[in-house]
Amino acid sequence: MAKIEKLMDKLVGLCKRRGFIFPSSEIYGGLNSCYDYGPLGVELKRNIKDYWWKAMVQTRDDIEGLDASILMHPRVWEASGHVANFTDPMVDCKECKARFRADQIEGAMCGSPGYKGRKASKCADEGKFTEARLFNLMFKTHMGPVEEAANAVYMRPETAQGIYVNVYNVMQASRQRIPFGIAQIGKAFRNEITPGNFTFRTREFEQMEMQFFVKPGTDMEWFEYWKAQRIAWYDGLGVRKAKLQFHQHGPTELAHYAAAAFDIEYEFPFGWKELEGIHNRTDFDLKRHAEYSGKDLSYFDDATREKYVPYIVETSAGCDRTVLTTLIDAYDEDVIEGEARTVLHLAPVIAPIKAGVFPLVKKEGMPEVAQKIYQDLKKHFSVFYDDGGAIGRRYRRMDEAGTPYGITVDGQTLQDQTVTVRERDSLVQTRVASDKLLPFIQEKMAAYKRVE
């Protein structure tokens, strides 16, 4: 436990120091389980979302994009079952007043500062917990100037329902036919009883979801297809394969509407946890929305002259959880020439900064050459210019930010117009002509493969 906490403490410290992730509202003492993405963090998160969108929408002909409203008609959440069933069992400790999910007491620690280091299970064994009661996880608010029951609306707890109610709008506008999918990236909100583990479980988070609509009878074939597609996607992110596994939902875990469900799990410092879910949701969702809205949501296939309610195969990933995964997976410490360094082995495709540009010294015309290289490269990808301190220290700063390449302008550059390109992972240094620098780095980024 101490080793796990030490690693997470180091990562949290790095994230704040380098501008990946800050505690929200920190000058007011912070807000539990809410975080802000800093300059490097927002770039990393945007790159992950772009990489997902490219894989799920841009390079495919059978998936369309959508950005549905966060606030929806309250009946949507009645139809989906969230109003009645989106609950967790909650218990209170009568001594320290902390609250816990009743099904997650094992391994949890007391939430009160005065009881630091005390396991929640000890309080449970001593009979200090209240009886479990159900707690709805949806955030509730009111639309309009009057706060009354008739004006109640919910902050969406998932993005999927916005896709279901728009399926035929999207299909008709894009002239798609089944099988096809709709992808969406957007915020969702869950009033978690016990959020924690940094950004792993938060109350405000961003989802990357795709709902694929298929003919009944072909659903399991598509389910297996999307299982393979989604786990392969993480390889492109640079996440080590040995740290990923599938977890099949057993009879006690499987949602009542699902025919099959698998989680892609990652081995976090705090155990194997869900990274993404792939679910065969059958025709439950469209049938429920047809029932509650009074609209016919069946599909007529012109080619076969069949009418049916489509089945849905869902892929659901958390963007914030994926950011955390890439940071944990990339984090490393080693010793170079007797000096300790912290390095993030981020894949170039998602690295916030692709290359650092450094004049060896701030004289002899080197800064001018370095500035020209910097200005030329930043038209194509994110680059950072740094002329402060020893060159080794500048390399270390870029290693810590996950920057895969360092470009140094030195005395030889002024003689033959070549620069030194240093690779973060291998530390190999190569002399490259400055006019060939762009294609050299682009080829390196395209060919990058994480060494496990």
NUSE-469953 format. One record per residue (C-alpha): residue number from 0; x, y, z negated. Coordinates in steps of 0.001 Angstrom, whole numbers, plus 500000, padded with zeros to 6 digits. Layout:
<rec k="NUM" px="X" py="Y" pz="Z"/>
...
//
This chain:
<rec k="0" px="500000" py="500000" pz="500000"/>
<rec k="1" px="502826" py="502423" pz="499150"/>
<rec k="2" px="504495" py="501792" pz="502531"/>
<rec k="3" px="501216" py="502423" pz="504368"/>
<rec k="4" px="500577" py="505642" pz="502456"/>
<rec k="5" px="504150" py="506789" pz="503129"/>
<rec k="6" px="503767" py="506264" pz="506901"/>
<rec k="7" px="500429" py="508062" pz="506989"/>
<rec k="8" px="501825" py="510885" pz="504831"/>
<rec k="9" px="504723" py="511277" pz="507261"/>
<rec k="10" px="502381" py="511342" pz="510233"/>
<rec k="11" px="500027" py="513854" pz="508609"/>
<rec k="12" px="503016" py="516043" pz="507757"/>
<rec k="13" px="504363" py="515819" pz="511303"/>
<rec k="14" px="500951" py="516659" pz="512766"/>
<rec k="15" px="500683" py="519812" pz="510692"/>
<rec k="16" px="504308" py="520894" pz="511073"/>
<rec k="17" px="504387" py="520488" pz="514844"/>
<rec k="18" px="500874" py="521747" pz="515527"/>
<rec k="19" px="499039" py="518562" pz="516434"/>
<rec k="20" px="496332" py="518584" pz="513752"/>
<rec k="21" px="495547" py="521020" pz="510910"/>
<rec k="22" px="493119" py="520666" pz="507985"/>
<rec k="23" px="490015" py="522687" pz="508832"/>
<rec k="24" px="489398" py="525927" pz="506888"/>
<rec k="25" px="492630" py="525348" pz="504992"/>
<rec k="26" px="492868" py="528882" pz="503546"/>
<rec k="27" px="489561" py="528149" pz="501743"/>
<rec k="28" px="490770" py="524819" pz="500424"/>
<rec k="29" px="489701" py="522798" pz="503460"/>
<rec k="30" px="486530" py="520883" pz="504229"/>
<rec k="31" px="486541" py="517158" pz="503576"/>
<rec k="32" px="487210" py="515094" pz="506707"/>
<rec k="33" px="487186" py="518051" pz="509108"/>
<rec k="34" px="490233" py="518852" pz="511233"/>
<rec k="35" px="491399" py="521386" pz="513819"/>
<rec k="36" px="493620" py="520537" pz="516775"/>
<rec k="37" px="496648" py="522814" pz="517132"/>
<rec k="38" px="498602" py="523739" pz="520286"/>
<rec k="39" px="500152" py="520287" pz="520795"/>
<rec k="40" px="497105" py="518397" pz="519548"/>
<rec k="41" px="494675" py="520092" pz="521893"/>
<rec k="42" px="496966" py="519302" pz="524838"/>
<rec k="43" px="497287" py="515654" pz="523774"/>
<rec k="44" px="493529" py="515330" pz="523329"/>
<rec k="45" px="492800" py="517018" pz="526655"/>
<rec k="46" px="495279" py="514732" pz="528438"/>
<rec k="47" px="493618" py="511640" pz="526933"/>
<rec k="48" px="490184" py="512850" pz="528004"/>
<rec k="49" px="491454" py="513633" pz="531506"/>
<rec k="50" px="493066" py="510194" pz="531738"/>
<rec k="51" px="489805" py="508533" pz="530675"/>
<rec k="52" px="487747" py="510651" pz="533086"/>
<rec k="53" px="490079" py="509821" pz="535953"/>
<rec k="54" px="489786" py="506088" pz="535254"/>
<rec k="55" px="486017" py="506102" pz="534670"/>
<rec k="56" px="484714" py="508729" pz="537119"/>
<rec k="57" px="487230" py="510343" pz="539447"/>
<rec k="58" px="488674" py="507150" pz="540968"/>
<rec k="59" px="485364" py="505256" pz="541142"/>
<rec k="60" px="482392" py="505521" pz="543475"/>
<rec k="61" px="479912" py="503809" pz="541148"/>
<rec k="62" px="480079" py="506095" pz="538075"/>
<rec k="63" px="478779" py="509647" pz="537735"/>
<rec k="64" px="479502" py="512241" pz="535059"/>
<rec k="65" px="477095" py="513928" pz="532655"/>
<rec k="66" px="477229" py="516504" pz="529869"/>
<rec k="67" px="473991" py="516187" pz="527893"/>
<rec k="68" px="472768" py="518538" pz="525176"/>
<rec k="69" px="473805" py="517935" pz="521566"/>
<rec k="70" px="470282" py="518815" pz="520388"/>
<rec k="71" px="467544" py="516594" pz="521826"/>
<rec k="72" px="463837" py="516060" pz="521288"/>
<rec k="73" px="463322" py="514403" pz="517869"/>
<rec k="74" px="461376" py="511565" pz="519494"/>
<rec k="75" px="464601" py="510470" pz="521197"/>
<rec k="76" px="465983" py="509433" pz="517823"/>
<rec k="77" px="462749" py="507736" pz="516822"/>
<rec k="78" px="462854" py="505682" pz="520010"/>
<rec k="79" px="466528" py="504807" pz="519544"/>
<rec k="80" px="465882" py="503625" pz="515989"/>
<rec k="81" px="468187" py="506173" pz="514373"/>
<rec k="82" px="465479" py="507837" pz="512267"/>
<rec k="83" px="464389" py="504560" pz="510701"/>
<rec k="84" px="467534" py="502453" pz="510768"/>
<rec k="85" px="470690" py="504592" pz="511056"/>
<rec k="86" px="471514" py="504140" pz="507395"/>
<rec k="87" px="474321" py="502935" pz="505131"/>
<rec k="88" px="473921" py="501572" pz="501591"/>
<rec k="89" px="475297" py="504101" pz="499085"/>
<rec k="90" px="476258" py="503723" pz="495436"/>
<rec k="91" px="477442" py="506279" pz="492854"/>
<rec k="92" px="479975" py="505701" pz="490108"/>
<rec k="93" px="478302" py="506826" pz="486896"/>
<rec k="94" px="481658" py="507611" pz="485291"/>
<rec k="95" px="483704" py="509518" pz="487886"/>
<rec k="96" px="480674" py="510572" pz="490022"/>
<rec k="97" px="482336" py="509446" pz="493284"/>
<rec k="98" px="480173" py="507936" pz="496036"/>
<rec k="99" px="480928" py="504851" pz="498100"/>
<rec k="100" px="479417" py="502724" pz="500813"/>
<rec k="101" px="478198" py="499658" pz="498983"/>
<rec k="102" px="479641" py="497366" pz="501663"/>
<rec k="103" px="483101" py="498998" pz="501571"/>
<rec k="104" px="483943" py="498978" pz="497859"/>
<rec k="105" px="486618" py="496323" pz="498282"/>
<rec k="106" px="489929" py="498097" pz="498857"/>
<rec k="107" px="488473" py="501581" pz="498229"/>
<rec k="108" px="490096" py="503859" pz="495687"/>
<rec k="109" px="488333" py="506097" pz="493193"/>
<rec k="110" px="487485" py="509424" pz="494797"/>
<rec k="111" px="487850" py="511554" pz="491693"/>
<rec k="112" px="491224" py="513301" pz="491057"/>
<rec k="113" px="491009" py="512436" pz="487379"/>
<rec k="114" px="490929" py="508721" pz="488213"/>
<rec k="115" px="493677" py="508654" pz="490848"/>
<rec k="116" px="495040" py="505168" pz="491494"/>
<rec k="117" px="491971" py="503407" pz="490100"/>
<rec k="118" px="490296" py="500867" pz="492392"/>
<rec k="119" px="486583" py="501285" pz="492995"/>
<rec k="120" px="486107" py="497527" pz="492625"/>
<rec k="121" px="487176" py="497827" pz="488967"/>
<rec k="122" px="484299" py="500231" pz="488324"/>
<rec k="123" px="481957" py="497834" pz="490138"/>
<rec k="124" px="483141" py="494905" pz="487995"/>
<rec k="125" px="482539" py="496974" pz="484885"/>
<rec k="126" px="478960" py="497755" pz="485948"/>
<rec k="127" px="479506" py="501477" pz="486407"/>
<rec k="128" px="477790" py="501754" pz="489801"/>
<rec k="129" px="474182" py="502728" pz="490433"/>
<rec k="130" px="471892" py="500500" pz="492456"/>
<rec k="131" px="472501" py="500784" pz="496206"/>
<rec k="132" px="470156" py="503051" pz="498123"/>
<rec k="133" px="469920" py="503736" pz="501850"/>
<rec k="134" px="471359" py="506981" pz="503197"/>
<rec k="135" px="470581" py="508255" pz="506704"/>
<rec k="136" px="473734" py="509353" pz="508501"/>
<rec k="137" px="472177" py="511919" pz="510830"/>
<rec k="138" px="472726" py="515637" pz="510271"/>
<rec k="139" px="469364" py="517384" pz="510205"/>
<rec k="140" px="468709" py="521020" pz="511083"/>
<rec k="141" px="465835" py="523192" pz="512279"/>
<rec k="142" px="465175" py="524843" pz="515611"/>
<rec k="143" px="463697" py="528309" pz="515472"/>
<rec k="144" px="463337" py="530879" pz="512674"/>
<rec k="145" px="461164" py="528783" pz="510330"/>
<rec k="146" px="462539" py="525798" pz="508438"/>
<rec k="147" px="459609" py="523425" pz="508444"/>
<rec k="148" px="459166" py="519754" pz="509264"/>
<rec k="149" px="457670" py="520471" pz="512683"/>
<rec k="150" px="460890" py="522256" pz="513718"/>
<rec k="151" px="463310" py="519556" pz="512542"/>
<rec k="152" px="465964" py="518410" pz="515002"/>
<rec k="153" px="469083" py="516289" pz="514643"/>
<rec k="154" px="472717" py="516711" pz="515576"/>
<rec k="155" px="473233" py="513739" pz="517863"/>
<rec k="156" px="474990" py="510800" pz="516168"/>
<rec k="157" px="476055" py="509396" pz="519558"/>
<rec k="158" px="476200" py="510568" pz="523165"/>
<rec k="159" px="474590" py="507467" pz="524697"/>
<rec k="160" px="470949" py="508531" pz="524302"/>
<rec k="161" px="471527" py="511610" pz="526461"/>
<rec k="162" px="472587" py="509221" pz="529229"/>
<rec k="163" px="469567" py="506934" pz="528874"/>
<rec k="164" px="466996" py="509707" pz="529131"/>
<rec k="165" px="468778" py="511108" pz="532214"/>
<rec k="166" px="469406" py="507857" pz="534085"/>
<rec k="167" px="466916" py="508508" pz="536893"/>
<rec k="168" px="467772" py="512214" pz="537125"/>
<rec k="169" px="471396" py="511252" pz="537747"/>
<rec k="170" px="470521" py="508363" pz="540032"/>
<rec k="171" px="468329" py="510480" pz="542305"/>
<rec k="172" px="470659" py="513488" pz="542371"/>
<rec k="173" px="473729" py="511378" pz="543206"/>
<rec k="174" px="471884" py="508869" pz="545441"/>
<rec k="175" px="473276" py="505970" pz="543425"/>
<rec k="176" px="471839" py="502486" pz="543264"/>
<rec k="177" px="472117" py="499842" pz="540610"/>
<rec k="178" px="474706" py="498703" pz="539617"/>
<rec k="179" px="476120" py="502089" pz="538657"/>
<rec k="180" px="477251" py="503944" pz="535561"/>
<rec k="181" px="477087" py="507308" pz="533839"/>
<rec k="182" px="480046" py="508623" pz="531833"/>
<rec k="183" px="480105" py="511360" pz="529231"/>
<rec k="184" px="482589" py="512953" pz="526841"/>
<rec k="185" px="481044" py="514935" pz="524028"/>
<rec k="186" px="480709" py="515722" pz="520347"/>
<rec k="187" px="478730" py="513578" pz="517945"/>
<rec k="188" px="478047" py="513970" pz="514219"/>
<rec k="189" px="477609" py="511445" pz="511422"/>
<rec k="190" px="477251" py="512316" pz="507770"/>
<rec k="191" px="479593" py="509536" pz="506642"/>
<rec k="192" px="479513" py="508607" pz="502965"/>
<rec k="193" px="483220" py="507773" pz="502792"/>
<rec k="194" px="485185" py="509283" pz="505676"/>
<rec k="195" px="488932" py="508935" pz="505506"/>
<rec k="196" px="492263" py="507711" pz="506849"/>
<rec k="197" px="493016" py="511108" pz="508369"/>
<rec k="198" px="491081" py="511465" pz="511650"/>
<rec k="199" px="490093" py="507788" pz="511849"/>
<rec k="200" px="486649" py="508394" pz="510357"/>
<rec k="201" px="485296" py="511945" pz="510378"/>
<rec k="202" px="481883" py="513576" pz="510287"/>
<rec k="203" px="482395" py="515507" pz="513515"/>
<rec k="204" px="484040" py="513614" pz="516346"/>
<rec k="205" px="484211" py="513299" pz="520108"/>
<rec k="206" px="483086" py="510235" pz="522026"/>
<rec k="207" px="484061" py="508916" pz="525460"/>
<rec k="208" px="481156" py="506718" pz="526519"/>
<rec k="209" px="480076" py="505017" pz="529713"/>
<rec k="210" px="476755" py="503258" pz="530218"/>
<rec k="211" px="476647" py="500856" pz="533180"/>
<rec k="212" px="473185" py="499920" pz="534478"/>
<rec k="213" px="472876" py="496455" pz="536010"/>
<rec k="214" px="470326" py="493936" pz="537222"/>
<rec k="215" px="469250" py="491444" pz="534530"/>
<rec k="216" px="471088" py="488188" pz="535057"/>
<rec k="217" px="474288" py="489924" pz="536160"/>
<rec k="218" px="474869" py="491571" pz="532778"/>
<rec k="219" px="477360" py="489076" pz="531329"/>
<rec k="220" px="479445" py="489159" pz="534500"/>
<rec k="221" px="479664" py="492953" pz="534237"/>
<rec k="222" px="480274" py="492675" pz="530501"/>
<rec k="223" px="483372" py="490541" pz="531091"/>
<rec k="224" px="484504" py="492904" pz="533846"/>
<rec k="225" px="484356" py="495933" pz="531564"/>
<rec k="226" px="486108" py="494100" pz="528717"/>
<rec k="227" px="489084" py="493525" pz="531011"/>
<rec k="228" px="489012" py="497060" pz="532427"/>
<rec k="229" px="488909" py="498780" pz="529082"/>
<rec k="230" px="491707" py="496899" pz="527315"/>
<rec k="231" px="493934" py="497394" pz="530377"/>
<rec k="232" px="493332" py="501159" pz="530142"/>
<rec k="233" px="495263" py="501352" pz="526851"/>
<rec k="234" px="498345" py="499920" pz="528536"/>
<rec k="235" px="498441" py="503039" pz="530717"/>
<rec k="236" px="498270" py="505133" pz="527542"/>
<rec k="237" px="501461" py="503472" pz="526370"/>
<rec k="238" px="499806" py="501643" pz="523457"/>
<rec k="239" px="501695" py="498435" pz="522674"/>
<rec k="240" px="499805" py="495296" pz="523708"/>
<rec k="241" px="500898" py="493437" pz="520579"/>
<rec k="242" px="498953" py="495979" pz="518515"/>
<rec k="243" px="495648" py="495347" pz="520332"/>
<rec k="244" px="493163" py="492519" pz="520008"/>
<rec k="245" px="489537" py="491694" pz="520745"/>
<rec k="246" px="487114" py="491095" pz="517899"/>
<rec k="247" px="483859" py="489360" pz="518784"/>
<rec k="248" px="480797" py="490353" pz="516789"/>
<rec k="249" px="479426" py="487332" pz="514962"/>
<rec k="250" px="475752" py="486660" pz="514198"/>
<rec k="251" px="475822" py="488861" pz="511077"/>
<rec k="252" px="477517" py="491771" pz="512899"/>
<rec k="253" px="475623" py="491720" pz="516189"/>
<rec k="254" px="473005" py="494440" pz="516573"/>
<rec k="255" px="469498" py="493077" pz="517010"/>
<rec k="256" px="469241" py="494432" pz="520580"/>
<rec k="257" px="472680" py="493235" pz="521757"/>
<rec k="258" px="473317" py="490044" pz="523713"/>
<rec k="259" px="477076" py="490334" pz="523154"/>
<rec k="260" px="479544" py="492761" pz="521606"/>
<rec k="261" px="483322" py="492929" pz="521386"/>
<rec k="262" px="485525" py="495530" pz="519729"/>
<rec k="263" px="488977" py="496434" pz="520947"/>
<rec k="264" px="490885" py="496654" pz="517682"/>
<rec k="265" px="494224" py="498302" pz="516913"/>
<rec k="266" px="496511" py="497336" pz="514054"/>
<rec k="267" px="496542" py="500582" pz="512106"/>
<rec k="268" px="498758" py="500956" pz="509006"/>
<rec k="269" px="495573" py="500339" pz="507011"/>
<rec k="270" px="494576" py="497180" pz="508905"/>
<rec k="271" px="492936" py="496024" pz="512142"/>
<rec k="272" px="490174" py="498503" pz="512925"/>
<rec k="273" px="487844" py="499248" pz="515825"/>
<rec k="274" px="489218" py="501447" pz="518590"/>
<rec k="275" px="486490" py="500908" pz="521190"/>
<rec k="276" px="483313" py="498882" pz="521525"/>
<rec k="277" px="482016" py="497029" pz="524593"/>
<rec k="278" px="478363" py="496032" pz="524232"/>
<rec k="279" px="475708" py="494267" pz="526268"/>
<rec k="280" px="472700" py="496292" pz="525112"/>
<rec k="281" px="470192" py="494389" pz="527318"/>
<rec k="282" px="467101" py="496400" pz="528323"/>
<rec k="283" px="466360" py="497530" pz="524762"/>
<rec k="284" px="467150" py="501225" pz="525182"/>
<rec k="285" px="465215" py="501901" pz="528372"/>
<rec k="286" px="462211" py="499902" pz="527145"/>
<rec k="287" px="462142" py="501872" pz="523890"/>
<rec k="288" px="462342" py="505216" pz="525681"/>
<rec k="289" px="459623" py="504086" pz="528090"/>
<rec k="290" px="457434" py="503178" pz="525122"/>
<rec k="291" px="457965" py="506427" pz="523212"/>
<rec k="292" px="457913" py="508798" pz="526201"/>
<rec k="293" px="455114" py="507117" pz="528143"/>
<rec k="294" px="457291" py="507175" pz="531300"/>
<rec k="295" px="457995" py="504196" pz="533525"/>
<rec k="296" px="461761" py="503624" pz="533363"/>
<rec k="297" px="461837" py="500495" pz="535516"/>
<rec k="298" px="463886" py="500344" pz="538718"/>
<rec k="299" px="462642" py="499262" pz="542142"/>
<rec k="300" px="465251" py="497620" pz="544341"/>
<rec k="301" px="464466" py="498434" pz="547973"/>
<rec k="302" px="466762" py="495696" pz="549261"/>
<rec k="303" px="465231" py="492798" pz="547283"/>
<rec k="304" px="461781" py="494349" pz="546690"/>
<rec k="305" px="462178" py="493604" pz="542962"/>
<rec k="306" px="461155" py="495775" pz="540053"/>
<rec k="307" px="462876" py="495470" pz="536693"/>
<rec k="308" px="464136" py="497374" pz="533679"/>
<rec k="309" px="467936" py="497572" pz="534010"/>
<rec k="310" px="470255" py="496040" pz="531453"/>
<rec k="311" px="473033" py="498250" pz="530060"/>
<rec k="312" px="476678" py="497410" pz="529483"/>
<rec k="313" px="478253" py="500054" pz="527267"/>
<rec k="314" px="481868" py="501071" pz="526699"/>
<rec k="315" px="482211" py="503422" pz="523731"/>
<rec k="316" px="485521" py="504918" pz="522604"/>
<rec k="317" px="486270" py="507625" pz="520076"/>
<rec k="318" px="488498" py="510354" pz="521475"/>
<rec k="319" px="489786" py="511463" pz="518055"/>
<rec k="320" px="490470" py="507861" pz="517073"/>
<rec k="321" px="492346" py="507345" pz="520353"/>
<rec k="322" px="494463" py="510437" pz="519632"/>
<rec k="323" px="495289" py="509028" pz="516189"/>
<rec k="324" px="496112" py="505638" pz="517709"/>
<rec k="325" px="498539" py="507096" pz="520227"/>
<rec k="326" px="500271" py="509121" pz="517505"/>
<rec k="327" px="500606" py="506152" pz="515140"/>
<rec k="328" px="501734" py="503832" pz="517926"/>
<rec k="329" px="504273" py="506374" pz="519212"/>
<rec k="330" px="505742" py="507312" pz="515815"/>
<rec k="331" px="509273" py="506061" pz="515206"/>
<rec k="332" px="512372" py="506904" pz="513203"/>
<rec k="333" px="515924" py="506061" pz="514229"/>
<rec k="334" px="519503" py="507263" pz="513840"/>
<rec k="335" px="521388" py="508873" pz="516733"/>
<rec k="336" px="525118" py="509508" pz="516278"/>
<rec k="337" px="524724" py="509375" pz="512521"/>
<rec k="338" px="521779" py="511771" pz="512478"/>
<rec k="339" px="518225" py="510676" pz="511657"/>
<rec k="340" px="515552" py="511615" pz="514152"/>
<rec k="341" px="511782" py="511363" pz="514248"/>
<rec k="342" px="510458" py="510593" pz="517709"/>
<rec k="343" px="507057" py="510140" pz="519318"/>
<rec k="344" px="507197" py="507664" pz="522208"/>
<rec k="345" px="504183" py="509183" pz="523934"/>
<rec k="346" px="503537" py="508144" pz="527533"/>
<rec k="347" px="504279" py="511061" pz="529889"/>
<rec k="348" px="500708" py="511023" pz="531218"/>
<rec k="349" px="499401" py="512144" pz="527815"/>
<rec k="350" px="502451" py="513910" pz="526333"/>
<rec k="351" px="501550" py="517539" pz="525459"/>
<rec k="352" px="504847" py="518760" pz="526927"/>
<rec k="353" px="506392" py="516874" pz="529847"/>
<rec k="354" px="509831" py="518464" pz="529740"/>
<rec k="355" px="511940" py="520871" pz="527699"/>
<rec k="356" px="514249" py="523296" pz="529495"/>
<rec k="357" px="517411" py="524420" pz="527691"/>
<rec k="358" px="520276" py="526743" pz="528625"/>
<rec k="359" px="523349" py="525351" pz="526884"/>
<rec k="360" px="524328" py="528856" pz="525751"/>
<rec k="361" px="522650" py="532246" pz="526006"/>
<rec k="362" px="525227" py="533742" pz="528342"/>
<rec k="363" px="527157" py="533262" pz="531593"/>
<rec k="364" px="523962" py="533304" pz="533639"/>
<rec k="365" px="522616" py="530061" pz="532173"/>
<rec k="366" px="519398" py="531563" pz="530714"/>
<rec k="367" px="518483" py="533049" pz="534109"/>
<rec k="368" px="518895" py="529694" pz="535880"/>
<rec k="369" px="517007" py="527885" pz="533099"/>
<rec k="370" px="514178" py="530429" pz="533257"/>
<rec k="371" px="513825" py="529913" pz="537011"/>
<rec k="372" px="513615" py="526130" pz="536547"/>
<rec k="373" px="511100" py="526631" pz="533748"/>
<rec k="374" px="508897" py="528934" pz="535829"/>
<rec k="375" px="509022" py="526577" pz="538826"/>
<rec k="376" px="508180" py="523433" pz="536850"/>
<rec k="377" px="505342" py="524940" pz="534794"/>
<rec k="378" px="503321" py="525320" pz="538003"/>
<rec k="379" px="503108" py="521522" pz="538087"/>
<rec k="380" px="502985" py="520377" pz="534455"/>
<rec k="381" px="503483" py="521639" pz="530906"/>
<rec k="382" px="507071" py="522664" pz="530136"/>
<rec k="383" px="508688" py="524263" pz="527070"/>
<rec k="384" px="511622" py="526693" pz="527147"/>
<rec k="385" px="513940" py="526658" pz="524135"/>
<rec k="386" px="517230" py="528545" pz="523766"/>
<rec k="387" px="517453" py="528552" pz="519957"/>
<rec k="388" px="520092" py="526602" pz="518047"/>
<rec k="389" px="522442" py="523756" pz="518930"/>
<rec k="390" px="521465" py="521616" pz="521911"/>
<rec k="391" px="521178" py="518517" pz="519699"/>
<rec k="392" px="518710" py="520283" pz="517440"/>
<rec k="393" px="516664" py="521346" pz="520451"/>
<rec k="394" px="516570" py="517752" pz="521665"/>
<rec k="395" px="515329" py="516636" pz="518240"/>
<rec k="396" px="512538" py="519200" pz="518265"/>
<rec k="397" px="511338" py="517909" pz="521621"/>
<rec k="398" px="511658" py="514255" pz="520511"/>
<rec k="399" px="509427" py="515047" pz="517531"/>
<rec k="400" px="506846" py="516618" pz="519856"/>
<rec k="401" px="506850" py="513534" pz="522104"/>
<rec k="402" px="508421" py="515336" pz="525078"/>
<rec k="403" px="509795" py="512624" pz="527411"/>
<rec k="404" px="512451" py="514658" pz="529263"/>
<rec k="405" px="514989" py="517331" pz="528377"/>
<rec k="406" px="516633" py="519479" pz="531076"/>
<rec k="407" px="519889" py="521223" pz="530202"/>
<rec k="408" px="521513" py="523982" pz="532221"/>
<rec k="409" px="525282" py="524089" pz="531557"/>
<rec k="410" px="528535" py="525300" pz="533072"/>
<rec k="411" px="528481" py="522658" pz="535786"/>
<rec k="412" px="525071" py="523897" pz="536889"/>
<rec k="413" px="526608" py="527209" pz="537899"/>
<rec k="414" px="529169" py="525367" pz="540028"/>
<rec k="415" px="527129" py="522687" pz="541819"/>
<rec k="416" px="523450" py="523490" pz="541007"/>
<rec k="417" px="522930" py="520226" pz="539089"/>
<rec k="418" px="521365" py="519878" pz="535648"/>
<rec k="419" px="521375" py="517180" pz="532995"/>
<rec k="420" px="518100" py="515306" pz="532519"/>
<rec k="421" px="517914" py="513438" pz="529197"/>
<rec k="422" px="515319" py="510720" pz="528653"/>
<rec k="423" px="513735" py="510673" pz="525208"/>
<rec k="424" px="513378" py="506888" pz="524801"/>
<rec k="425" px="516612" py="505559" pz="526310"/>
<rec k="426" px="518746" py="508696" pz="525713"/>
<rec k="427" px="520172" py="508160" pz="529220"/>
<rec k="428" px="521454" py="511389" pz="530770"/>
<rec k="429" px="521471" py="511899" pz="534543"/>
<rec k="430" px="522827" py="514712" pz="536684"/>
<rec k="431" px="520164" py="515856" pz="539117"/>
<rec k="432" px="520271" py="518590" pz="541770"/>
<rec k="433" px="518036" py="521433" pz="540607"/>
<rec k="434" px="516118" py="521464" pz="543917"/>
<rec k="435" px="515364" py="517710" pz="543463"/>
<rec k="436" px="514293" py="518095" pz="539839"/>
<rec k="437" px="510526" py="518142" pz="540386"/>
<rec k="438" px="510286" py="514893" pz="542417"/>
<rec k="439" px="512819" py="513230" pz="540083"/>
<rec k="440" px="510708" py="513911" pz="536987"/>
<rec k="441" px="507437" py="513082" pz="538770"/>
<rec k="442" px="508844" py="509707" pz="539839"/>
<rec k="443" px="510093" py="509038" pz="536322"/>
<rec k="444" px="506690" py="509864" pz="534841"/>
<rec k="445" px="504857" py="507654" pz="537358"/>
<rec k="446" px="507191" py="504704" pz="536690"/>
<rec k="447" px="507210" py="505045" pz="532885"/>
<rec k="448" px="506662" py="501850" pz="530916"/>
<rec k="449" px="506744" py="501685" pz="527142"/>
<rec k="450" px="509353" py="499269" pz="525793"/>
<rec k="451" px="507677" py="497163" pz="523104"/>
//
